[in-house]
Amino acid sequence: MEFIGAKTLETNRLELKVPTMKEQYDLWQILKQENINKWYMPTPERFHGDREAFQKSLNDWEKQEKYYQMKIDMLNENSNMFTWSIFIKDGPVIGQITVQPQSYSPNCPEIRDIGWFIAPDYQGKGYAYEAAEAILKYMFYEVEIEEIKTSAAEINKSSWNLMEKLGFERLGEDVSTYKDENGEFLPSFTYILTRDKYLNKRKR
Ligand SMILES: CC(C)(COP(=O)(O)OP(=O)(O)OC[C@H]1O[C@@H](n2cnc3c(N)ncnc32)[C@H](O)[C@@H]1OP(=O)(O)O)[C@@H](O)C(=O)NCCC(=O)NCCS
C-alpha cells in the first residue's frame, strides 16, 4: 500500500478535492441535517445519547468549527487518511467521501471502510456514483489497498444500492449500530469489494 493521501480527482461533472477549511462551513450546513447525519455520524441513536442536546451542539458553528479544523489538521498530517470534498465543477461543494481504515483493524490500513453523503438537493443525479467510481479507481490502482468492507442499514437503500452499483458484494446481514425511533437496533447489510474483484471487473 502507498501512503500518499488524497489528491484532486476529476470526473465528467465533478471535482473531488483534498478538503480545506474553506468549504467546511458549507459541508457542516449539509451534515447538520438529521436525515444526513443519522446515517453518517456517531449520533445519539447509536450511543444511547440525547438527540436534542446533540443537535443543539451540532447547530452551533462556533463549537463545530474547532472540530472541523482538527479534522483538517489531521488530514494534512496523515497520509493514511483519504477524504474528499465533492464539488460540482465550477460550482458548490455537495458532499464528502471518506475511505478510512476499519475501526476494528486499525493496524491493517489496506483494509478500509467507505462513507459518503450528498446534499439532499443533489441526490438521485448519479453524483455519489460518479465520485465513488473515481475514488475506488484511485484507492485500488494508486494507493493499492486490498479491500473495502462496509455496511448500511437495510432501510438505507440509497446507500446499499450504491454499493451494489459499484460492484460491492453482499456478505450478509448484521445488527447495525443504528437504532429506530423505538430504540431497537436496525438490521444492516454488510458488503465487500476486494482488489482482485475490482481489477478483474475492469479488465473485462
Ligand atoms: C447514499 C447517498 C450518498 C447516495 O447519493 P446519490 O448522489 O443520491 O446517489 P446516486 O445519485 O449516485 O445514485 C442514486 C440514484 O440516482 C439515479 N441516477 C444515477 N445516475 C443518474 C444521472 N446521471 N442522472 C439522474 N439520476 C441518476 C439513479 O436512479 C440511482 O439509483 P438506481 O441505481 O436505483 O438507478 C445519499 O443518499 C446520501 O447522502 N444519504 C445520506 C447519508 C448516508 O446514508 N450515507 C451512507 C451511510 S452507510
The ligand as an SDF file (V2000), in Angstrom:
LIG
                    3D

 48 50  0  0  0  0  0  0  0  0999 V2000
  -26.3400    7.3800   -0.1160 C   0  0  0  0  0  0  0  0  0  0  0  0
  -26.1630    8.6880   -0.9080 C   0  0  0  0  0  0  0  0  0  0  0  0
  -24.7380    9.1960   -0.7170 C   0  0  0  0  0  0  0  0  0  0  0  0
  -26.4550    8.4310   -2.4050 C   0  0  0  0  0  0  0  0  0  0  0  0
  -26.1550    9.6280   -3.1170 O   0  0  0  0  0  0  0  0  0  0  0  0
  -26.7620    9.9650   -4.5530 P   0  0  0  0  0  0  0  0  0  0  0  0
  -25.9000   11.0180   -5.1580 O   0  0  0  0  0  0  0  0  0  0  0  0
  -28.1990   10.2470   -4.4130 O   0  0  0  0  0  0  0  0  0  0  0  0
  -26.5640    8.5800   -5.3240 O   0  0  0  0  0  0  0  0  0  0  0  0
  -26.6250    8.4540   -6.9170 P   0  0  0  0  0  0  0  0  0  0  0  0
  -27.4100    9.5820   -7.4640 O   0  0  0  0  0  0  0  0  0  0  0  0
  -25.2630    8.2560   -7.4390 O   0  0  0  0  0  0  0  0  0  0  0  0
  -27.4330    7.1250   -7.1240 O   0  0  0  0  0  0  0  0  0  0  0  0
  -28.8080    7.0750   -6.7160 C   0  0  0  0  0  0  0  0  0  0  0  0
  -29.7750    7.0940   -7.9170 C   0  0  0  0  0  0  0  0  0  0  0  0
  -29.5690    8.2190   -8.7450 O   0  0  0  0  0  0  0  0  0  0  0  0
  -30.0780    7.9410  -10.0530 C   0  0  0  0  0  0  0  0  0  0  0  0
  -29.0920    8.3590  -11.0700 N   0  0  0  0  0  0  0  0  0  0  0  0
  -27.9320    7.7790  -11.3510 C   0  0  0  0  0  0  0  0  0  0  0  0
  -27.2890    8.4440  -12.3160 N   0  0  0  0  0  0  0  0  0  0  0  0
  -28.0760    9.4800  -12.6740 C   0  0  0  0  0  0  0  0  0  0  0  0
  -27.9490   10.5390  -13.5870 C   0  0  0  0  0  0  0  0  0  0  0  0
  -26.8560   10.6790  -14.3600 N   0  0  0  0  0  0  0  0  0  0  0  0
  -28.9600   11.4230  -13.6790 N   0  0  0  0  0  0  0  0  0  0  0  0
  -30.0470   11.2810  -12.9080 C   0  0  0  0  0  0  0  0  0  0  0  0
  -30.2060   10.2990  -11.9970 N   0  0  0  0  0  0  0  0  0  0  0  0
  -29.2290    9.4190  -11.8820 C   0  0  0  0  0  0  0  0  0  0  0  0
  -30.3040    6.5220  -10.1650 C   0  0  0  0  0  0  0  0  0  0  0  0
  -31.6940    6.3280  -10.1880 O   0  0  0  0  0  0  0  0  0  0  0  0
  -29.6920    5.9530   -8.8820 C   0  0  0  0  0  0  0  0  0  0  0  0
  -30.4580    4.9210   -8.4070 O   0  0  0  0  0  0  0  0  0  0  0  0
  -30.5270    3.4940   -9.1860 P   0  0  0  0  0  0  0  0  0  0  0  0
  -29.1410    2.9340   -9.1320 O   0  0  0  0  0  0  0  0  0  0  0  0
  -31.5140    2.7160   -8.3870 O   0  0  0  0  0  0  0  0  0  0  0  0
  -30.9740    3.7430  -10.5780 O   0  0  0  0  0  0  0  0  0  0  0  0
  -27.1810    9.7690   -0.4160 C   0  0  0  0  0  0  0  0  0  0  0  0
  -28.4680    9.2240   -0.4530 O   0  0  0  0  0  0  0  0  0  0  0  0
  -26.9140   10.2850    0.9890 C   0  0  0  0  0  0  0  0  0  0  0  0
  -26.1610   11.2160    1.1820 O   0  0  0  0  0  0  0  0  0  0  0  0
  -27.5760    9.6910    2.0200 N   0  0  0  0  0  0  0  0  0  0  0  0
  -27.4290   10.1520    3.4320 C   0  0  0  0  0  0  0  0  0  0  0  0
  -26.0870    9.7820    4.0280 C   0  0  0  0  0  0  0  0  0  0  0  0
  -25.8630    8.2830    4.0160 C   0  0  0  0  0  0  0  0  0  0  0  0
  -26.8060    7.4970    4.0620 O   0  0  0  0  0  0  0  0  0  0  0  0
  -24.5910    7.8470    3.9950 N   0  0  0  0  0  0  0  0  0  0  0  0
  -24.2320    6.4390    3.9590 C   0  0  0  0  0  0  0  0  0  0  0  0
  -24.1980    5.7740    5.2670 C   0  0  0  0  0  0  0  0  0  0  0  0
  -23.9950    3.9860    5.0920 S   0  0  0  0  0  0  0  0  0  0  0  0
  1  2  1  0
  2  3  1  0
  2  4  1  0
  2 36  1  0
  4  5  1  0
  5  6  1  0
  6  7  2  0
  6  8  1  0
  6  9  1  0
  9 10  1  0
 10 11  2  0
 10 12  1  0
 10 13  1  0
 13 14  1  0
 14 15  1  0
 15 16  1  0
 15 30  1  0
 16 17  1  0
 17 18  1  0
 17 28  1  0
 18 19  1  0
 18 27  1  0
 19 20  2  0
 20 21  1  0
 21 22  1  0
 21 27  2  0
 22 23  1  0
 22 24  2  0
 24 25  1  0
 25 26  2  0
 26 27  1  0
 28 29  1  0
 28 30  1  0
 30 31  1  0
 31 32  1  0
 32 33  2  0
 32 34  1  0
 32 35  1  0
 36 37  1  0
 36 38  1  0
 38 39  2  0
 38 40  1  0
 40 41  1  0
 41 42  1  0
 42 43  1  0
 43 44  2  0
 43 45  1  0
 45 46  1  0
 46 47  1  0
 47 48  1  0
M  END
$$$$
